[in-house]
Amino acid sequence: MVTDNAGVRNRNRADEAGLVEAMRAAARYRPDPNRPPVLLALPFSQSWLAVNTPARRVPSHGTHFAGQTYAFDFVAVDARRRSTDVRDWRAFLATEPVERFFGFGRPILAPADGQVVAVRDGEPDLTARRSPVVALPYLLTQGSRLRRGFSALVGNHVILKLDEPGTYMLLAHLREGSVRVRPGERVSIGKPVGMCGNSGNSTQPHLHLQVMDRVDLIHARGLPVAFRDYVAWSADGPRRVEVGIPGHRERISAAEESPAVI
């Protein structure tokens, strides 16, 4: 079998040129500050910590590229805001097994009605890198993973086309082998679509959620999001939130799990 090496190189150069142009276009993009948010239910039960949220800054993940303008990360925690109850030498100096984290394997639920338009499963769950000693070198290699394709970044994932026109949602970093839905399938709020994992560009088990205007991540533009009916904890105790945007490092859970909160 003869391989057309020149053709492969030309395709690779074209792909990289398209990626660079998409990143430049994202850098020029300015979202509409008056656009109303897409309202969602929480995509999980129990207690989670919101991280890198648009309540702190926009774009929440430091870039408009790949529809991340209003993206959220959620890490499962206990009442003491810990993602694991194990803290040994590995937490400071080495990688850690993902099984020690509360979030690994927790169900991820559809936060809105819609249709499954894309899924990916089969990406391995990586060892966790809580320690800066091992996390920093890993984060510095994001560019090389991006050149391998978006699955190397978002890992196992589900993309839903929501019932609101021109609205899509990405649920990313799912556990390998856990995706429970197929393209074309209709889902309703609360349906399990997979489990929290550590696939893709992830240093510990968490869920990445974003809403965007198209299924094509390279050209997607992020859309604002707010969540309905949840409980948030602060130093003053829990409070019920009818509609809101969880703050950075705010612990939240679904309201029905805390019926005594007013």
For each residue, the residues with C-beta under 8 A, 3 or more apart:
1:
2:
3: 8
4: 7 8
5: 8 9
6: 9 10
7: 4 10 11
8: 3 4 5 11 12
9: 5 6 12 13
10: 6 7 13 14
11: 7 8 14 15
12: 8 9 15 16
13: 9 10 16 17
14: 10 11 17 18
15: 11 12 18 19
16: 12 13 19 20 147
17: 13 14 20 21
18: 14 15 21 22 218
19: 15 16 22 23 146 147 218
20: 16 17 23 24
21: 17 18 24 25
22: 18 19 25 26 65 218 219
23: 19 20 26 27 65
24: 20 21 27 28
25: 21 22 28 29 219
26: 22 23 29 63 64 65 66
27: 23 24 63 64 65
28: 24 25
29: 25 26 64 69 221
30:
31: 35 58 64 69 70 221 222 224
32: 35
33:
34:
35: 31 32 223 224
36: 224
37: 70 223 224 225 226 245
38: 112 162 164 167 211 223 224 225 226
39: 226 227 228 243
40: 43 111 112 169 211 225 226 227 228
41: 109 111 112 189 190 227 228 229 254
42: 45 48 109 111 227 230 252 253 254
43: 40 74 108 109 110 111 171 207 209
44: 48 74 76 106 107 108 109 196 207 254
45: 42 106 107 109 253 254 257
46: 76 106 253 257
47: 76 77 78 79 251 252 253
48: 42 44 74 75 76 77 103 207 251 252 253
49: 74 75 76 77 81 83 249 250 251 252
50: 53 55 72 73 74 246 247 248 249 250 251 252
51: 72 73 74 75 206 248 249
52: 56 60 61 71 72 73 248
53: 50 56 60 72 73 245 246 247 248 250
54: 57 58 59 60 69 70 71 72 224 225 245
55: 50 245 246 247 248 250
56: 52 53 60 247 248
57: 54 60
58: 31 54 69 70
59: 54 62 63 64 68 69 70 71 222
60: 52 53 54 56 57 68 69 70 71 72
61: 52 68 71
62: 59
63: 26 27 59 66 68
64: 26 27 29 31 59 68 69 221 222
65: 22 23 26 27 68
66: 26 63 150 153 217 218 220
67: 71 170 210 211 212 213 214 217 220 221 222
68: 59 60 61 63 64 65 71 210 222
69: 29 31 54 58 59 60 64 210 221 222 223
70: 31 37 54 58 59 60 210 211 222 223 224 225
71: 52 54 59 60 61 67 68 208 209 210 222
72: 50 51 52 53 54 60 208 209 210 225 246
73: 50 51 52 53 206 207 208 209
74: 43 44 48 49 50 51 206 207 209
75: 48 49 51 83 103 204 205 206
76: 44 46 47 48 49 83 101 102 103 106 196 205 206
77: 47 48 49 80 81 82 83 102 251
78: 47 81 82 85 102
79: 47
80: 77
81: 49 77 78 249 251
82: 77 78 85 102
83: 49 75 76 77 101 102 103 204 205
84: 87 96 100 101 102
85: 78 82 102
86: 91 96 100
87: 84 91
88: 91
89: 92 93 94
90: 93 94 95 96 131
91: 86 87 88 96 130 131
92: 89 131 133
93: 89 90 131 133 134
94: 89 90 131 133 134
95: 90 127 128 129 131 134
96: 84 86 90 91 100 101 127 128 129 130 204
97: 100 127 128
98: 101 104 125 126 127 128 197 198 204 205
99: 104
100: 84 86 96 97 104 128
101: 76 83 84 96 98 104 128 198 204 205
102: 76 77 78 82 83 84 85 106
103: 48 75 76 83 106 196 204 205 206 207
104: 98 99 100 101 125 175 195 196 197 198 205
105: 175 178 195 196 197
106: 44 45 46 76 102 103 195 196
107: 44 45 192 194 195 196
108: 43 44 171 174 192 193 194 195 196 207
109: 41 42 43 44 45 189 190 191 192 193
110: 43 113 114 160 187 188 189 190 191 192 193
111: 40 41 42 43 169 189 209 227
112: 38 40 41 160 162 163 169 189
113: 110 162 163 186 187 188 189
114: 110 160 161 162 163 169 186 187
115: 160 161 184 185 186 187
116: 119 158 159 160 161 181 182 183 184 185 186 187 193
117: 159 160 161 168 183 215
118: 157 158 159 183 215
119: 116 157 158 159 179 181 182 183
120: 123 151 154 155 156 157 179
121: 156 174 176 177 178 179
122: 156 176 177
123: 120 151 152 155 156 176 199 200
124: 176 199
125: 98 104 175 176 197 198 199 205
126: 98 129 198 199 202
127: 95 96 97 98 198
128: 95 96 97 98 100 101 198 203 204 205
129: 95 96 126 134 135 138 203 204
130: 91 96 135 203 204
131: 90 91 92 93 94 95 134 135
132: 135 136
133: 92 93 94 136
134: 93 94 95 129 131 137 138
135: 129 130 131 132 138 139 203
136: 132 133 139 140
137: 134 140 141
138: 129 134 135 141 203
139: 135 136 142 203
140: 136 137
141: 137 138 144 145
142: 139 145 146 153 201
143: 146 147
144: 141 147 148
145: 141 142 148 152 153 201
146: 19 142 143 149 150 152 153
147: 16 19 143 144
148: 144 145 151 152
149: 146 152
150: 66 146 153 154 217 218
151: 120 123 148 154 155 157 200
152: 123 145 146 148 149 155 200 201
153: 66 142 145 146 150 200 201
154: 120 150 151 157 170 172 173 200 201 208 217
155: 120 123 151 152 172 173 174 197 198 199 200 201 202
156: 120 121 122 123 172 173 174 175 176 178 179 194 197 199 200
157: 118 119 120 151 154 170 171 172 173 174 200
158: 116 118 119 170 171 174 179 181 193 194
159: 116 117 118 119 168 169 170 171 215
160: 110 112 114 115 116 117 168 169 171 187 193
161: 114 115 116 117 167 168 215
162: 38 112 113 114 167 168 169 211
163: 112 113 114
164: 38 167
165:
166: 213 214
167: 38 161 162 164 211 212 213 223
168: 117 159 160 161 162 211 212 213 214 215 220
169: 40 111 112 114 159 160 162 209 210 211 212
170: 67 154 157 158 159 208 209 210 211 212 217
171: 43 108 157 158 159 160 174 193 194 207 208 209
172: 154 155 156 157 200 207 208 209
173: 154 155 156 157 196 197 198 199 200 201 202 205 206 207 208
174: 108 121 155 156 157 158 171 178 179 194 195 196 197 199 207
175: 104 105 125 156 178 194 195 196 197 198 199 205
176: 121 122 123 124 125 156 197 199
177: 121 122
178: 105 121 156 174 175 194 195 197
179: 119 120 121 156 158 174 193 194
180: 192 193 194
181: 116 119 158 185 187 191 193 194
182: 116 119 185
183: 116 117 118 119
184: 115 116
185: 115 116 181 182
186: 113 114 115 116
187: 110 113 114 115 116 160 181 191 193
188: 110 113 191
189: 41 109 110 111 112 113
190: 41 109 110
191: 109 110 181 187 188
192: 107 108 109 110 180
193: 108 109 110 116 158 160 171 179 180 181 187
194: 107 108 156 158 171 174 175 178 179 180 181 197
195: 104 105 106 107 108 174 175 178
196: 44 76 103 104 105 106 107 108 173 174 175 205 206 207
197: 98 104 105 125 155 156 173 174 175 176 178 194 202 205
198: 98 101 104 125 126 127 128 155 173 175 202 204 205 206
199: 123 124 125 126 155 156 173 174 175 176 202
200: 123 151 152 153 154 155 156 157 172 173
201: 142 145 152 153 154 155 173
202: 126 155 173 197 198 199 205 206 208
203: 128 129 130 135 138 139
204: 75 83 96 98 101 103 128 129 130 198
205: 75 76 83 98 101 103 104 125 128 173 175 196 197 198 202
206: 51 73 74 75 76 103 173 196 198 202
207: 43 44 48 73 74 103 108 171 172 173 174 196
208: 71 72 73 154 170 171 172 173 202
209: 43 71 72 73 74 111 169 170 171 172 225
210: 67 68 69 70 71 72 169 170 222 225
211: 38 40 67 70 162 167 168 169 170 222 223 224 225
212: 67 167 168 169 170 217 220 221 222 223
213: 67 166 167 168 220 221 222 223
214: 67 166 168 219 220 221
215: 117 118 159 161 168 220
216: 219 220
217: 66 67 150 154 170 212 220
218: 18 19 22 66 150
219: 22 25 214 216
220: 66 67 168 212 213 214 215 216 217
221: 29 31 64 67 69 212 213 214
222: 31 59 64 67 68 69 70 71 210 211 212 213
223: 35 37 38 69 70 167 211 212 213
224: 31 35 36 37 38 54 70 211
225: 37 38 40 54 70 72 209 210 211 245
226: 37 38 39 40 243 244 245
227: 39 40 41 42 111 230 241 243 244 245 246 252
228: 39 40 41 242 243
229: 41 240 241 242 243 254 255 256
230: 42 227 241 244 246 252 253 254 255
231: 238 239 240 241 252 253 254 255 257 258 261
232: 238 239 241 244 246 247 250 251 252
233: 237 238 239 250 251 252
234: 237 239 250
235:
236: 239
237: 233 234
238: 231 232 233 258 261
239: 231 232 233 234 236 261
240: 229 231 255 258 261 262
241: 227 229 230 231 232 244 255
242: 228 229
243: 39 226 227 228 229
244: 226 227 230 232 241
245: 37 53 54 55 225 226 227
246: 50 53 55 72 227 230 232 250 252
247: 50 53 55 56 232 250
248: 50 51 52 53 55 56
249: 49 50 51 81
250: 49 50 53 55 232 233 234 246 247
251: 47 48 49 50 77 81 232 233
252: 42 47 48 49 50 227 230 231 232 233 246
253: 42 45 46 47 48 230 231 257 258
254: 41 42 44 45 229 230 231 257
255: 229 230 231 240 241 258 259 261
256: 229 259
257: 45 46 231 253 254
258: 231 238 240 253 255 261
259: 255 256
260:
261: 231 238 239 240 255 258
262: 240
